[in-house]
Amino acid sequence: MRVRRRLAVVLGATALSVTGGTLPAPAHADVAGATATAAVRTQAGEVIGQVSFQQVGAKVSVRAVLRGLAPADDFHGFHIHANGACDGDFTSAGGHWNPGGTTHGDHQGDLPVLYANADGVARANVMVDTFTVDQLLADPGGVAVIVHAGRDNYANIPARYTTESGAGPDAATLATGDAGGRFACGVISANTPAPVGGYWMAAADGGVFTHGDAAFHGSQGGRRLNQPVVGVAATPGGSGYYLAARDGGVFTHGDAAFAGSAGSLRLNAPVVGIATPPAHARAAIQNQAGSQIGHVTFTQVGQRVRVRAHVTGLEPRSEFHGFHIHTNGSCTGDFVASAGGHWNPAGAPHGDHAGDLPVLYADAAGVARADYTTDAFSVAQLLSDDGGVSVIVHGGRDNYANIPSRYSTTAGPGPDAATLATGDAGARVGCGVVAPVGGTTGAGYWLAAADGGVFAYGDAPFAGSAGAIKLNAPVVGIASTPSGNGYWLVASDGGVFSYGDARFHGSAGSLKLNQPIVAILATPTGDGYVLVARDGGVFTYGDATFAGSAGAIRLNQPIVGGALSETGHGYWLFASDGGVFSYGDAGFRGSQGATRLNSPVIAGAAAA
């Protein structure tokens, strides 16, 4: 057990961007807007999932949840097409949606490829700025989503390849990306997305209530507690959770491993919350100048790995970038010799390398944000590789070795050795060594006390505390950064304290609040957070999306906690009577509001 308290520098106390209660969101805030969906079906008419679109400020969050894709264990072209029709073999959907009249790879409807796992399931969420939801819905003939049977080459056919038309991509490639047959199709319409995800609510007596995808792993509800439960936190993979009691006791359920508690300590102030590192491994991405430009995290979720990427400063902008795991855990110089070739334990050609990943899309500001699952490797495999592995972001598009046989080089038709090794993705503009979060992949968590004290256990590193500071108001919550190398504390007056790699994005400490703050929710990127007030008011900072609040609603019971959706573009608010309020893309999955509770709900957590 590690129990440590230290003084840390407290960063600032002025609000940078605030949205809360019934106040309008500032012009520069990301605000959740219009939504659209497509129910995706095969040519046989079977509905296999949904693609949803949500306007978030100037960008659109595109989320795909699909099953039954074939071939499995492969990449699939993914585009918006020009006609809102899905008949027959789906040629009714027309060509790629391309209002700008550009070539493939620059079509407004071009999207990052989907990866189908061994069971044919694909889950992905990406941010794009090439269209708005209103543009999709305003197209005169409607538009449709198509999932292709083959890979997209993004028209990346190097000039060494020739056809009868000459060198480089021909007209067919410049129109289609050679992504093959149309496996599935869905007409885009102005509907609210079907709810996904789930959440747990914990009661003061240790009872646990599950909704949506959140599985029940046990509770303390029938046991005698020394002190009431005050917090709940999910394990990184969502297959378990921790409950924290007011006296520092910790209770584990599912795959949550016990790493220590403060239950036997004499505390200066009661424990008020618990947080866990959200991933098992991470890579801090740097450019060739040595500046950190983003991060990639890896979380084992059952048999799959959830990959989350947030990279900034990419060039060229408004472009797709190859994205791979490479064979050496080193990032020096131009990243070529140090990181080596693609990580490829099976000796397969490109497109089937274990380290091949869906391309990243860099928007007009050079920012790429993606979230998807893959079963091509496990976190344990990444971390056990001799010499380590690294993540590389390339300067060019990946063609996934999809060079049709009509193309030839001096080596013959189809992809040559260079393409089969690299995908012709170009220079290496970003690199990060994959390392375990906190130094191990074991259990870890932090407990936060009302006086700002922080207690770190297992692989959760201690990064500082407010325990030696005279606070204006007590601390009420704690949230981890994506890397697990830092955290934020929030006080009931809205003051925010940041430690480790947690950046300060503003606070409500200088505002006159209608009701005290009760929780802080960190965004998936770590570049923002949401503060939740007892009256349901919501305050957003950094890149946090404002999606609405309960600040103007007369509540039956006060709000006691909240949780972000998997995309970060929505959230749930939890009331002490078990009521649940959902905003943005956080779909309502149920509540205990009509149930007679033995003890009030005190907190909630989202399932992975």
TAGIZI-V264412 format. One record per residue. SS is DSSP state (a for helix, b for strand, c for the rest). PHI is phi in whole degrees, -180 to 180 (* if undefined). D_LAST is the distance of its C-alpha to the last C-alpha in Angstrom with 2 decimals. Layout:
ss->{SS | SS}
phi->{PHI | PHI}
d_last->{D_LAST | D_LAST}
This chain:
ss->{c | c | c | c | c | c | b | c | c | c | c | c | c | c | c | c | c | c | c | c | c | c | c | c | c | c | c | c | c | b | b | b | b | b | b | b | b | b | b | b | b | b | c | c | c | c | b | b | b | b | b | b | b | b | b | b | c | c | b | b | b | b | b | b | b | b | c | c | c | c | c | c | c | b | b | b | c | b | b | b | b | c | c | c | c | c | c | c | c | c | a | a | a | c | c | b | c | c | c | c | c | c | c | c | c | c | c | c | c | b | c | c | c | b | b | b | c | c | c | c | c | b | b | b | b | b | b | b | c | c | c | c | a | a | a | a | a | a | c | c | c | c | c | b | b | b | b | b | c | c | c | c | c | c | c | c | c | c | c | c | c | b | b | c | c | b | b | c | c | c | a | a | a | a | a | a | c | c | c | c | c | b | b | b | b | b | b | c | b | c | c | c | c | c | c | c | c | b | b | b | b | b | b | c | c | c | c | b | b | b | b | b | c | c | c | c | c | c | c | c | c | c | c | c | c | c | c | c | b | b | b | b | b | b | c | c | c | c | c | b | b | b | b | b | b | c | c | c | c | b | b | b | b | b | c | c | c | c | c | c | c | c | c | c | c | c | c | c | c | c | b | b | b | b | b | c | c | c | c | c | b | b | b | b | b | b | c | c | c | c | c | b | b | b | b | b | b | b | b | b | b | c | c | b | b | b | b | b | b | b | b | c | c | c | c | c | c | c | b | b | b | c | b | b | b | b | c | c | c | c | c | c | c | c | c | a | a | a | a | c | c | b | c | c | c | c | c | c | c | c | c | c | c | c | c | b | c | c | c | b | b | b | c | c | c | c | c | b | b | b | b | b | b | b | c | c | c | c | a | a | a | a | a | a | c | c | c | c | c | b | b | b | b | b | c | c | c | c | c | c | c | c | c | c | c | c | c | b | b | c | c | b | b | c | c | c | a | a | a | a | a | a | c | c | c | c | c | b | b | b | b | b | b | b | b | b | a | a | a | c | c | c | c | b | b | b | b | b | b | c | c | c | c | b | b | b | b | b | c | c | c | c | c | c | b | c | c | c | c | c | c | c | c | c | b | b | b | b | b | b | c | c | c | c | c | b | b | b | b | b | b | c | c | c | c | b | b | b | b | b | c | c | c | c | c | c | c | c | c | c | c | c | c | c | c | c | b | b | b | b | b | b | c | c | c | c | c | b | b | b | b | b | b | c | c | c | c | b | b | b | b | b | c | c | b | b | c | c | c | c | c | c | c | c | c | c | c | c | b | b | b | b | b | b | c | c | c | c | c | b | b | b | b | b | b | c | c | c | c | b | b | b | b | b | c | c | c | c | c | c | c | c | c | c | c | c | c | c | c | c | b | b | b | b | b | b | c | c}
phi->{* | -117 | -128 | -140 | -133 | -142 | -82 | -127 | -69 | -97 | -91 | 53 | -150 | -107 | -78 | -93 | -146 | -130 | -139 | -161 | 52 | -102 | -70 | -70 | -72 | -66 | -60 | -91 | -79 | -81 | -118 | -68 | -125 | -62 | -127 | -151 | -142 | -137 | -81 | -96 | -135 | -83 | -67 | -84 | 93 | -78 | -77 | -116 | 149 | -140 | -116 | -122 | -131 | -132 | -72 | -131 | 62 | -88 | -115 | -122 | -88 | -108 | -122 | -118 | -130 | -132 | -136 | 70 | -72 | -138 | -71 | -78 | 54 | -155 | -92 | -130 | -58 | -145 | -143 | -95 | -110 | -79 | -122 | -85 | -145 | -131 | -111 | 54 | -90 | 72 | -66 | -61 | -75 | 73 | -81 | -63 | -67 | -149 | -57 | -82 | 64 | -96 | -93 | -60 | 99 | -120 | -61 | -62 | -91 | -78 | -132 | -60 | -58 | -96 | -107 | -92 | -71 | -60 | -95 | 81 | -89 | -128 | -130 | -155 | -142 | -133 | -111 | -134 | -127 | -84 | -158 | -114 | -63 | -61 | -66 | -60 | -80 | -91 | -60 | -55 | -99 | 76 | -137 | -138 | -95 | -122 | -107 | -88 | -79 | -119 | -79 | -95 | -99 | 53 | 59 | -89 | -113 | -58 | -66 | -72 | -91 | -132 | -129 | -62 | -82 | 125 | -86 | 80 | -66 | -92 | -62 | -64 | -65 | -69 | -99 | -126 | 73 | 54 | -84 | 83 | -61 | -99 | -78 | -147 | -148 | -150 | -78 | -84 | -141 | -83 | -119 | -79 | -59 | -64 | -67 | -131 | 82 | -175 | -157 | -109 | -122 | -113 | -101 | -63 | -86 | 91 | -66 | -128 | -118 | -115 | -144 | 66 | -81 | -77 | -88 | -83 | -120 | 124 | -156 | -106 | -60 | -102 | -113 | -83 | -102 | -70 | -143 | -67 | -71 | -124 | -157 | -138 | -143 | -82 | -71 | -54 | -86 | 76 | -100 | -177 | -156 | -111 | -114 | -116 | -100 | -60 | -89 | 91 | -67 | -127 | -121 | -114 | -142 | 68 | -89 | -72 | -99 | -74 | -124 | 130 | -154 | -105 | -63 | -100 | -94 | -88 | -91 | -72 | -150 | -68 | -71 | -122 | -167 | -140 | -141 | -126 | -60 | -85 | -139 | -99 | -148 | -150 | -135 | -84 | -86 | -124 | -90 | -68 | -83 | 92 | -86 | -74 | -123 | 163 | -153 | -129 | -118 | -129 | -128 | -76 | -123 | 64 | -87 | -114 | -116 | -90 | -108 | -122 | -126 | -141 | -129 | -119 | 67 | -79 | -130 | -71 | -86 | 50 | -152 | -88 | -129 | -58 | -147 | -143 | -94 | -112 | -82 | -121 | -88 | -151 | -135 | -129 | 60 | -90 | 71 | -80 | -67 | -69 | -85 | 72 | -82 | -64 | -69 | -152 | -57 | -87 | 69 | -88 | -76 | -61 | 98 | -119 | -60 | -59 | -92 | -78 | -130 | -60 | -59 | -94 | -106 | -94 | -78 | -63 | -96 | 81 | -103 | -120 | -141 | -147 | -153 | -158 | -117 | -146 | -114 | -74 | -160 | -115 | -61 | -60 | -65 | -61 | -84 | -98 | -65 | -62 | 87 | 77 | -135 | -135 | -104 | -121 | -107 | -94 | -82 | -124 | -76 | -95 | -99 | 53 | 58 | -90 | -112 | -58 | -68 | -72 | -93 | -136 | -123 | -63 | -84 | 122 | -74 | 79 | -65 | -92 | -62 | -65 | -66 | -68 | -98 | -126 | 73 | 55 | -84 | 84 | -62 | -102 | -101 | -149 | -150 | -150 | -78 | -78 | -138 | -68 | -71 | 71 | 96 | -143 | -112 | -83 | -76 | -168 | -167 | -117 | -111 | -113 | -103 | -63 | -86 | 91 | -67 | -127 | -117 | -109 | -135 | 63 | -91 | -85 | -75 | -80 | -121 | 130 | -154 | -106 | -63 | -102 | -101 | -81 | -91 | -72 | -151 | -68 | -70 | -126 | -162 | -144 | -143 | -89 | -76 | -60 | -76 | 78 | -104 | -173 | -161 | -114 | -111 | -126 | -99 | -66 | -87 | 92 | -66 | -123 | -120 | -118 | -139 | 65 | -91 | -79 | -92 | -80 | -119 | 127 | -152 | -104 | -63 | -99 | -95 | -89 | -90 | -70 | -144 | -67 | -72 | -123 | -160 | -126 | -124 | -87 | -73 | -60 | -80 | 81 | -100 | -179 | -158 | -118 | -105 | -116 | -100 | -63 | -91 | 90 | -66 | -128 | -123 | -115 | -138 | 63 | -93 | -66 | -88 | -87 | -122 | 126 | -153 | -104 | -63 | -102 | -99 | -81 | -91 | -70 | -143 | -69 | -74 | -121 | -175 | -161 | -154 | -86 | -68 | -64 | -83 | 85 | -101 | -164 | -160 | -111 | -112 | -113 | -99 | -67 | -88 | 90 | -68 | -129 | -119 | -115 | -140 | 64 | -91 | -84 | -73 | -71 | -116 | 125 | -153 | -108 | -60 | -100 | -100 | -81 | -92 | -71 | -152 | -68 | -66 | -123 | -172 | -146 | -149 | -87 | -78 | -67}
d_last->{27.08 | 27.30 | 28.35 | 29.29 | 30.21 | 31.57 | 32.77 | 30.98 | 32.13 | 30.87 | 30.45 | 32.12 | 32.05 | 32.64 | 30.36 | 29.73 | 28.07 | 27.52 | 26.39 | 26.40 | 27.76 | 30.03 | 30.96 | 30.63 | 28.28 | 30.31 | 31.23 | 29.22 | 25.90 | 23.12 | 23.31 | 21.32 | 23.99 | 24.88 | 22.60 | 23.44 | 22.09 | 23.34 | 23.06 | 23.42 | 25.80 | 27.76 | 31.56 | 31.85 | 30.27 | 27.02 | 24.10 | 21.21 | 18.66 | 18.53 | 18.84 | 18.58 | 20.25 | 20.04 | 22.65 | 21.47 | 24.72 | 26.59 | 23.68 | 21.78 | 18.07 | 18.05 | 15.08 | 15.70 | 14.09 | 16.90 | 18.07 | 21.45 | 22.29 | 25.36 | 26.16 | 22.96 | 22.16 | 23.52 | 23.25 | 24.20 | 26.02 | 24.40 | 26.71 | 27.92 | 31.36 | 34.43 | 35.06 | 33.13 | 34.14 | 32.55 | 35.57 | 36.73 | 35.54 | 33.91 | 36.64 | 37.10 | 34.25 | 36.63 | 35.96 | 33.30 | 33.10 | 35.21 | 36.99 | 37.96 | 39.85 | 38.30 | 37.69 | 34.52 | 31.90 | 33.01 | 32.69 | 30.76 | 28.84 | 27.83 | 24.10 | 22.25 | 22.30 | 19.53 | 18.76 | 18.89 | 17.56 | 19.96 | 19.06 | 19.61 | 16.08 | 15.32 | 12.33 | 13.29 | 13.68 | 16.85 | 19.24 | 22.91 | 26.12 | 28.46 | 28.55 | 27.72 | 26.48 | 29.99 | 31.54 | 29.61 | 30.77 | 34.28 | 35.21 | 38.36 | 37.56 | 33.83 | 31.33 | 28.99 | 26.05 | 27.01 | 25.04 | 27.67 | 28.37 | 29.06 | 28.03 | 28.96 | 31.38 | 31.31 | 35.12 | 35.05 | 38.24 | 40.22 | 43.92 | 44.96 | 44.00 | 46.63 | 47.32 | 50.47 | 49.28 | 49.25 | 46.83 | 43.12 | 41.08 | 43.15 | 42.96 | 40.66 | 38.08 | 38.43 | 37.67 | 34.89 | 33.41 | 34.56 | 31.19 | 32.97 | 32.87 | 30.80 | 28.33 | 26.59 | 27.37 | 26.32 | 28.44 | 26.85 | 27.65 | 27.06 | 24.53 | 21.50 | 18.33 | 17.06 | 14.08 | 10.63 | 7.30 | 8.07 | 8.91 | 11.04 | 14.49 | 16.71 | 20.49 | 23.20 | 24.41 | 21.13 | 20.25 | 16.63 | 15.93 | 13.07 | 12.65 | 11.26 | 8.50 | 8.11 | 10.47 | 13.40 | 14.17 | 17.26 | 18.82 | 21.94 | 23.33 | 26.44 | 27.30 | 29.66 | 28.07 | 30.21 | 28.41 | 25.83 | 22.09 | 21.17 | 17.50 | 14.06 | 11.32 | 8.14 | 8.64 | 7.38 | 6.05 | 4.72 | 8.16 | 10.07 | 11.11 | 14.30 | 16.88 | 19.55 | 23.03 | 25.67 | 27.78 | 25.11 | 24.31 | 20.90 | 19.61 | 17.07 | 15.33 | 13.64 | 13.21 | 13.76 | 17.10 | 19.83 | 21.26 | 23.70 | 24.36 | 26.93 | 28.05 | 31.44 | 32.13 | 34.32 | 32.22 | 33.86 | 31.34 | 28.61 | 24.95 | 23.00 | 19.37 | 16.92 | 14.42 | 12.68 | 12.64 | 9.29 | 10.43 | 12.91 | 15.47 | 16.81 | 19.90 | 21.87 | 23.67 | 27.35 | 30.13 | 33.49 | 34.93 | 32.49 | 30.61 | 26.85 | 25.44 | 21.68 | 18.89 | 16.56 | 13.61 | 12.47 | 9.51 | 10.17 | 7.73 | 10.55 | 13.40 | 11.84 | 11.29 | 9.21 | 12.09 | 12.30 | 15.93 | 17.93 | 21.65 | 24.68 | 28.42 | 28.32 | 31.65 | 32.63 | 30.77 | 29.85 | 29.36 | 27.13 | 26.69 | 26.34 | 23.36 | 23.55 | 23.14 | 26.68 | 28.50 | 29.56 | 27.80 | 30.24 | 30.47 | 34.10 | 36.63 | 35.72 | 32.87 | 34.77 | 36.48 | 34.01 | 30.77 | 32.65 | 31.79 | 28.59 | 26.75 | 28.06 | 28.43 | 29.54 | 32.23 | 31.13 | 32.23 | 30.18 | 27.51 | 26.84 | 26.35 | 23.27 | 22.78 | 23.21 | 20.45 | 20.47 | 22.79 | 21.85 | 23.57 | 25.36 | 26.41 | 29.83 | 28.91 | 27.73 | 24.04 | 21.41 | 17.73 | 15.46 | 11.93 | 11.83 | 11.40 | 14.45 | 15.93 | 19.10 | 18.50 | 16.51 | 15.89 | 18.72 | 21.00 | 20.58 | 21.45 | 24.22 | 26.16 | 29.68 | 30.28 | 26.65 | 25.09 | 24.54 | 22.88 | 25.50 | 25.53 | 28.77 | 31.20 | 31.61 | 30.02 | 29.03 | 31.04 | 29.17 | 32.71 | 33.28 | 37.00 | 38.91 | 42.07 | 44.28 | 43.60 | 45.64 | 46.28 | 49.08 | 46.94 | 46.93 | 44.73 | 40.96 | 38.70 | 40.60 | 39.63 | 38.32 | 35.97 | 34.83 | 33.95 | 32.45 | 31.80 | 34.26 | 31.56 | 34.02 | 34.07 | 31.31 | 30.45 | 27.46 | 26.55 | 24.22 | 24.32 | 21.13 | 20.93 | 18.78 | 17.13 | 19.66 | 21.94 | 20.19 | 16.98 | 17.62 | 16.43 | 16.81 | 16.62 | 18.95 | 20.85 | 22.58 | 25.92 | 27.76 | 30.34 | 27.87 | 27.87 | 24.88 | 24.46 | 22.55 | 21.71 | 20.89 | 19.63 | 18.87 | 21.99 | 24.32 | 25.02 | 27.29 | 27.69 | 29.77 | 31.34 | 34.79 | 34.73 | 36.40 | 33.78 | 34.78 | 32.08 | 29.72 | 26.24 | 23.63 | 20.21 | 18.48 | 15.63 | 14.89 | 15.62 | 13.43 | 15.91 | 15.86 | 19.60 | 20.06 | 19.18 | 20.58 | 22.37 | 23.38 | 26.51 | 27.46 | 29.86 | 27.20 | 28.16 | 25.56 | 26.01 | 24.41 | 24.49 | 23.99 | 22.56 | 21.40 | 23.66 | 25.39 | 25.03 | 27.04 | 27.24 | 28.70 | 31.01 | 34.10 | 33.37 | 34.86 | 31.95 | 32.49 | 30.10 | 28.38 | 24.93 | 22.42 | 19.14 | 17.92 | 14.65 | 14.37 | 13.76 | 11.73 | 15.26 | 16.53 | 19.52 | 19.21 | 18.08 | 18.49 | 20.75 | 20.79 | 24.15 | 25.33 | 26.92 | 23.83 | 25.00 | 22.55 | 23.59 | 22.04 | 22.94 | 22.74 | 20.53 | 18.66 | 19.09 | 21.15 | 20.27 | 22.48 | 23.13 | 24.69 | 27.39 | 30.15 | 29.19 | 31.00 | 28.35 | 29.12 | 27.34 | 25.95 | 22.45 | 20.96 | 17.51 | 14.82 | 11.28 | 10.53 | 9.05 | 7.00 | 10.64 | 12.05 | 14.83 | 14.32 | 13.62 | 14.22 | 17.08 | 17.70 | 21.34 | 23.05 | 24.19 | 20.69 | 21.10 | 18.22 | 19.01 | 16.89 | 17.78 | 17.37 | 14.73 | 12.80 | 14.24 | 15.76 | 14.36 | 16.99 | 18.50 | 20.89 | 23.44 | 26.01 | 25.56 | 27.95 | 25.96 | 27.52 | 26.05 | 24.44 | 20.74 | 20.28 | 16.69 | 13.18 | 9.55 | 6.51 | 3.83 | 0.00}
